[in-house]
Amino acid sequence: MSDNRQRPLQISVIGAGCAGLSLAARAADLPGHQISLIAPKQDDADDHIWGFWAMPWVQTATLAARKQWTKWRIISHDQDVLHRADQHPYCAIHRHHWLQDCRDKAKASGVRFHPELVMQAADDQILDSRPPQVPDDMMLQHFVGWEVTVAAGTFDPTTAILMDFRCDQTQGMHFIYCLPFSDHQALIESTLFSPERAPANFYDRAINTYLHTICGLSAFNVSRRESGVIPLGVLGQHDPGLVGIGANGGAIRPSSGYAFSFIQKQIDHAVAQAVAGKPLAVGVPHSAFELWMDRIFLAVLRRQPDLAPAIFTAMAAALTGDEFAHFLSGEAGTKIWLKVILAMPKIPFLWGLLHPEAKAAA
Ligand SMILES: Cc1cc2nc3c(=O)[nH]c(=O)nc-3n(C[C@H](O)[C@H](O)[C@H](O)COP(=O)(O)OP(=O)(O)OC[C@H]3O[C@@H](n4cnc5c(N)ncnc54)[C@H](O)[C@@H]3O)c2cc1C
């Protein structure tokens, strides 16, 4: 055997965020590979919550989650859909908690951390997790969240509210996301899908109004804030010459902005390939069909954001909780897809089918 075959495969990963550290944490599953994390830039992102549904490839994160909910609601002015999922609860994990767990596992497995952005001559594979390039005028998911402490008995801690459309719809598709960690603590987020961010005070006002009018509160304490912008659509790679991983490897689901579970799925698949003696192949964790349907969906939402409350409540009403979890986790089979397609308003979606790249109507 040549020297080249005896030495471990050198894998360098640029960036120590969710994807970089999640892969590094799997080093113990990759004997024969030496992983190096290149992190010249301090990851100073504030803590935030990642939501995802319990699935086999996110088992470790499910166990480390701050809370799980087997029930969730999708609410509009005239619909209130309650889901119960026996097998796939919705989970919330803190970014800092997950990254620290990954860092500890990576260090214990001999992953090397390099503060310099220097490629090693011996690198067999370089994976790039630096942020992807976002084309102009792209549909975005933008949000502000407050973690609030309120009077005991205010929230129902058994049920997450994934979307509550009873809020200002003047700036595009807008909903409130409410994760009740207890009866007196919750993350409340004002989330918009639109090509442009709203004025800074829009989100704060929306959360305030929700707490006062929907939750009936007159006093609350804000203990933590988070905010973000997630691009929805096909993104340009940070460096087209390198293989991307994480958001830079196409992991963000265009129609929902969910990425955490898809990053773990992408990594799980790559690790399984390597364990089977194949190359550590990192691919886009969505099928061509899903990406096509997402393009149509986004074209419809962009043209007619006012349809969003009816679309999401109809989709939820057509599915059981576990089917909904499968759908949002990229695991829908033909039966689930048929239920979703049949629940959609036909004319707008036919228009979207014919104009998948259409921009918002003037
Ligand atoms: C506030 C917020 C909330 C979110 N909530 C959810 C959620 O609930 N559920 C969900 O599924 N998804 C959620 N997402 C989306 C997604 O899960 C995250 O964006 C995820 O962090 C993407 O992982 P990543 O590794 O691709 O990118 P990141 O975690 O952003 O990592 C990229 C890394 O690259 C580093 N880097 C940047 N530039 C350079 C450089 N020049 N050289 C070297 N390194 C560099 C950064 O420091 C960072 O460490 C959320 C995103 C945000 C911002």
The ligand as a Gaussian input file, in Angstrom:
#p B3LYP/6-31G(d) Opt

LIG

0 1
 C      -31.480000      34.001000      14.283000
 C      -31.619000      32.750000      13.446000
 C      -32.572000      31.805000      13.809000
 C      -32.702000      30.630000      13.044000
 N      -33.647000      29.729000      13.430000
 C      -33.727000      28.570000      12.759000
 C      -34.630000      27.563000      13.208000
 O      -35.400000      27.758000      14.157000
 N      -34.633000      26.374000      12.558000
 C      -33.825000      26.142000      11.491000
 O      -33.863000      25.040000      10.945000
 N      -32.988000      27.083000      11.037000
 C      -32.911000      28.275000      11.647000
 N      -32.022000      29.238000      11.207000
 C      -31.271000      28.999000       9.951000
 C      -30.007000      28.110000      10.067000
 O      -30.219000      27.012000      10.899000
 C      -28.777000      28.839000      10.464000
 O      -28.546000      29.930000       9.614000
 C      -27.508000      27.938000      10.513000
 O      -26.681000      28.546000      11.436000
 C      -26.737000      27.750000       9.206000
 O      -25.557000      27.012000       9.508000
 P      -24.216000      27.197000       8.702000
 O      -23.146000      26.399000       9.335000
 O      -24.486000      26.991000       7.272000
 O      -23.889000      28.740000       8.877000
 P      -23.369000      29.440000      10.245000
 O      -23.851000      28.728000      11.440000
 O      -23.723000      30.884000      10.091000
 O      -21.803000      29.254000      10.131000
 C      -21.014000      29.918000       9.171000
 C      -19.656000      30.106000       9.823000
 O      -18.770000      30.722000       8.880000
 C      -17.969000      31.654000       9.607000
 N      -17.419000      32.597000       8.652000
 C      -18.018000      33.655000       8.071000
 N      -17.156000      34.277000       7.262000
 C      -15.991000      33.591000       7.334000
 C      -14.720000      33.735000       6.741000
 N      -14.491000      34.725000       5.877000
 N      -13.758000      32.837000       7.021000
 C      -14.018000      31.805000       7.870000
 N      -15.188000      31.628000       8.487000
 C      -16.157000      32.518000       8.220000
 C      -18.930000      32.264000      10.620000
 O      -18.210000      32.862000      11.684000
 C      -19.691000      31.022000      11.046000
 O      -19.071000      30.394000      12.113000
 C      -31.874000      30.418000      11.913000
 C      -30.926000      31.384000      11.562000
 C      -30.804000      32.536000      12.314000
 C      -29.776000      33.555000      11.900000

